[in-house]
Amino acid sequence: MTALSTPAALDADVGAGAAGDGGSSRHGRAYRALEPSRTGRTVRAVLLFLAALVTLFPFYAMVVLSFKPTGAVVMPEALLPWPLSTEAYEHVLGAESVLRWTLNTLVYSVVSVVAVLFLASLAGYAFARKRFPGKEVMFWSFIAMIMVPYHVTLVPSFIVISEAGGVNTYWGLILPTLANAQAVFLMRQFIKSLPDELFEAAMLDGCSEWRMYVSMVLPLIKPILATLGVFVFLWHWNDFLWPLIVGQSSDMRTLTTGLASLNAENAPLNVVLAGSVVAFVPIFMAYLVGQRYFTEGVTMTGVKG
């Protein structure tokens, strides 16, 4: 049998419904109160637009001034996008030394990125998933290298490389930069956050350590590999002190040291800026290629799995 509702029960239900509607209404009003007003949205858009202008203005000035004819630069008229001339780019791209410097920079950056990512991923996998005596002491001793200023190690590194005959060589330029403590730390933290069940299942299936690393770890750490790859590439492409010390001959200069030498030789401003644009384009292209993985890697490194 169905129980009949009494008037008191009906009044209680109606009151509860009204209270529920009132609660939802209050939540809706509170949510709407958190939304910025039209004036607030306008102010925010204006501030973001101004910040974008301030950020992009140096790049705009670099590109526009690089297309100016050789001669005196008069501000602010020189910032207008006319008249344009490709004279500086013809000089830069036609110079054999600049092409050589670009090749040196590509070798230095690309080989270093591949080697750093390979070694850091191996070390991160070992520190995250393997057990061996002295692991924690070894790991934190290696991480302590982060606290040592980069400039402190320049002279000892140069003495070792010089005694080994690495001055004015590619291997002397690349080898001392491969021990990257930051990369090892990020790799270890990322691999440590991977589910333990994956590694247990792989061990039960009889996977070797190398097969586990190649077939399972590397595909899962693509975001952090791309993120670190962009950072390492930028660091090596813009590196100045170490290439300046090791690459002492003109044929072993990188773009950063080569452009600095042009500036020291009182080269025209448009030529120096054209060289800067040429040096900037590969960095921008590298970011565009790895942008999706870069964003995903930055997001995932802040989330513990």
C-alpha positions in Angstrom: 0.0 0.0 0.0 1.1 3.5 -0.7 1.4 5.8 2.3 -0.6 9.0 2.1 1.3 12.2 2.7 0.1 14.3 5.5 -0.2 18.1 5.1 2.8 18.5 7.5 4.9 16.2 5.3 4.0 18.1 2.2 4.8 21.4 3.8 8.2 20.0 4.8 8.9 18.8 1.3 8.0 22.2 -0.2 10.2 23.9 2.4 13.1 21.6 1.6 12.7 22.3 -2.1 12.5 26.0 -1.6 15.6 25.8 0.6 17.3 23.8 -2.1 16.4 26.3 -4.8 17.5 29.0 -2.5 20.9 27.3 -2.0 21.4 26.9 -5.7 20.4 30.5 -6.3 22.9 31.6 -3.7 25.6 29.5 -5.3 24.8 31.0 -8.7 24.9 34.5 -7.3 28.2 33.8 -5.6 29.7 32.3 -8.9 28.5 35.3 -10.9 30.0 37.6 -8.3 33.4 36.0 -8.9 33.2 36.7 -12.7 35.0 39.9 -13.7 32.9 42.8 -14.8 33.0 44.2 -18.3 35.3 47.0 -17.1 37.6 44.4 -15.5 37.7 42.4 -18.7 38.5 45.5 -20.7 41.3 46.6 -18.3 42.7 43.1 -18.4 42.7 42.9 -22.2 44.4 46.3 -22.4 47.1 45.3 -19.9 47.8 42.1 -21.7 48.0 43.9 -25.0 50.5 46.4 -23.6 52.5 43.5 -22.1 52.6 41.8 -25.5 53.7 45.0 -27.2 56.6 45.5 -24.7 57.6 41.8 -25.2 57.5 41.9 -29.0 58.9 45.3 -29.6 62.6 44.2 -29.3 62.0 41.5 -31.9 60.2 43.9 -34.2 63.1 46.4 -33.9 65.7 43.7 -34.6 63.9 42.5 -37.8 63.1 46.0 -39.1 66.6 47.4 -38.5 68.2 44.3 -40.1 66.4 45.2 -43.3 67.6 48.8 -43.4 70.3 50.0 -45.8 73.8 50.5 -44.4 74.2 53.9 -42.9 73.4 56.0 -39.9 70.4 55.0 -37.9 68.0 57.8 -36.9 65.4 57.0 -34.2 62.5 56.8 -34.3 62.3 57.0 -38.1 64.4 53.9 -38.5 61.7 51.8 -36.8 59.3 52.4 -39.7 59.0 49.4 -42.0 60.4 51.3 -45.0 62.6 51.6 -46.9 63.6 48.0 -46.9 66.8 46.4 -48.2 68.2 42.9 -48.2 71.8 44.1 -48.3 72.6 43.0 -44.8 71.2 39.5 -45.3 73.1 39.1 -48.6 76.3 40.0 -46.7 75.6 37.6 -43.8 74.4 34.6 -45.8 77.1 35.1 -48.4 79.9 35.2 -45.9 81.6 31.9 -45.6 82.5 32.5 -42.0 78.9 32.9 -41.0 77.8 29.7 -42.7 80.7 27.9 -40.9 79.6 29.4 -37.5 76.0 28.3 -38.2 77.3 24.7 -38.9 79.4 24.7 -35.7 76.4 25.9 -33.7 74.1 23.2 -35.2 76.6 20.5 -34.4 77.2 21.8 -30.9 73.5 22.1 -30.1 72.0 19.0 -31.8 74.7 16.5 -30.7 74.5 17.9 -27.2 70.7 17.7 -27.0 70.8 14.0 -28.2 73.6 13.0 -25.8 72.2 14.9 -22.8 68.7 13.4 -23.2 70.1 9.9 -23.7 72.4 10.0 -20.7 69.9 11.9 -18.5 67.1 9.4 -19.3 69.4 6.5 -18.5 70.6 8.0 -15.2 67.0 9.1 -14.3 65.7 5.6 -15.0 68.5 4.0 -12.8 67.9 6.5 -9.9 64.1 6.1 -10.1 63.7 2.4 -10.5 66.9 0.5 -9.6 68.2 -0.4 -6.2 72.0 -0.4 -5.7 74.3 0.5 -2.8 74.9 4.2 -2.3 72.1 5.2 -4.7 70.8 8.1 -2.6 74.3 9.4 -1.7 75.3 9.3 -5.4 72.2 11.0 -6.5 72.3 13.9 -4.1 76.0 14.3 -4.6 75.3 14.7 -8.3 72.4 17.1 -7.7 74.7 19.2 -5.5 76.5 20.2 -8.7 73.5 22.6 -9.3 74.8 24.7 -6.4 78.2 25.1 -8.0 78.3 28.2 -10.2 79.0 27.5 -13.9 81.9 29.9 -14.0 83.8 28.2 -11.2 84.2 25.1 -13.4 85.3 26.9 -16.6 89.0 27.0 -15.8 89.4 23.4 -14.5 87.3 22.1 -17.5 89.5 24.1 -19.9 92.7 22.7 -18.4 91.5 19.1 -18.7 90.3 19.6 -22.3 93.4 21.5 -23.2 95.7 18.7 -21.8 93.6 16.1 -23.7 94.0 18.1 -27.0 90.4 19.1 -27.3 90.9 22.8 -28.0 89.4 23.8 -31.4 87.6 20.4 -31.7 83.9 19.4 -31.7 84.4 16.8 -28.9 86.2 19.3 -26.7 83.3 21.7 -27.2 80.6 19.1 -26.5 81.9 16.7 -23.9 82.1 18.9 -20.8 78.4 20.0 -21.2 76.9 16.5 -21.1 76.8 16.1 -17.3 73.5 18.0 -16.8 72.3 17.6 -13.2 69.0 19.5 -13.8 68.2 17.1 -16.6 68.9 14.0 -14.5 66.8 15.4 -11.6 63.8 16.1 -13.9 64.1 12.7 -15.6 64.3 10.9 -12.2 61.2 12.7 -10.8 59.2 12.1 -14.0 60.1 8.4 -14.3 59.5 7.9 -10.5 55.9 9.1 -11.0 55.1 6.4 -13.5 52.9 3.6 -12.2 54.7 0.7 -10.5 52.3 -1.8 -12.1 53.8 -1.1 -15.5 57.3 -2.2 -14.5 56.0 -5.2 -12.5 54.0 -6.4 -15.5 57.1 -5.9 -17.8 59.2 -7.9 -15.4 56.7 -10.7 -15.3 56.7 -10.8 -19.1 60.5 -11.3 -19.0 61.5 -7.9 -20.4 65.2 -7.1 -20.1 66.3 -3.8 -18.7 67.2 -2.4 -22.1 63.9 -3.6 -23.6 62.0 -2.0 -20.7 63.8 1.2 -21.2 63.4 1.4 -24.9 59.9 0.0 -25.3 58.2 1.3 -22.2 60.1 4.2 -20.6 61.0 6.2 -23.6 57.5 6.4 -25.1 56.1 7.4 -21.7 58.6 10.2 -21.1 58.2 11.9 -24.5 56.8 15.1 -22.9 59.7 15.6 -20.6 62.1 14.7 -23.3 60.7 17.4 -25.5 60.7 19.9 -22.7 64.3 19.2 -21.8 65.3 19.1 -25.4 64.0 22.7 -26.0 65.8 23.9 -22.9 69.1 22.2 -23.7 68.9 23.3 -27.3 68.4 26.9 -26.2 71.2 26.8 -23.7 73.7 25.4 -26.2 72.6 27.6 -29.1 73.0 30.7 -26.9 76.1 29.6 -25.0 78.9 32.1 -25.2 81.6 31.6 -22.6 82.5 27.9 -23.2 82.6 28.2 -27.0 84.6 31.4 -26.7 87.3 29.6 -24.6 87.5 26.3 -26.5 86.8 27.5 -30.0 89.7 29.9 -30.3 90.2 29.8 -34.1 87.8 31.5 -36.5 86.7 28.2 -38.0 85.5 26.9 -34.6 83.5 29.9 -33.5 79.7 29.6 -32.9 77.2 32.2 -33.9 77.2 33.9 -30.5 81.0 34.3 -30.5 81.1 35.0 -34.2 78.5 37.8 -34.0 80.3 39.2 -31.0 83.5 39.4 -33.1 81.6 41.2 -35.8 80.4 43.7 -33.2 84.0 44.1 -32.0 85.1 44.8 -35.6 82.6 47.7 -35.8 80.5 45.9 -38.4 77.4 47.9 -39.5 74.4 47.6 -37.2 72.1 46.1 -39.9 74.7 43.3 -40.5 74.9 42.5 -36.8 71.1 42.4 -36.5 70.8 40.3 -39.6 73.1 37.8 -38.1 71.0 37.9 -34.9 67.9 37.2 -36.9 69.6 34.2 -38.6 70.6 32.9 -35.1 67.1 33.4 -33.8 65.2 31.6 -36.5 66.4 28.0 -35.6 65.5 28.6 -31.9 62.0 29.7 -32.9 61.5 26.7 -35.2 62.7 24.3 -32.5 60.1 25.7 -30.1 57.3 25.5 -32.8 58.2 21.8 -33.4 58.2 20.9 -29.8 55.5 23.2 -28.6 52.8 20.6 -28.0 55.2 18.3 -26.1 56.7 21.3 -24.3 53.4 22.4 -22.9 52.4 18.9 -21.9 55.8 18.3 -20.3 55.6 21.5 -18.2 52.1 20.6 -17.1 52.9 17.0 -16.2 56.1 17.8 -14.3 53.9 19.7 -11.8 51.5 16.8 -11.3 52.5 13.7 -9.2 51.1 10.5 -10.8 
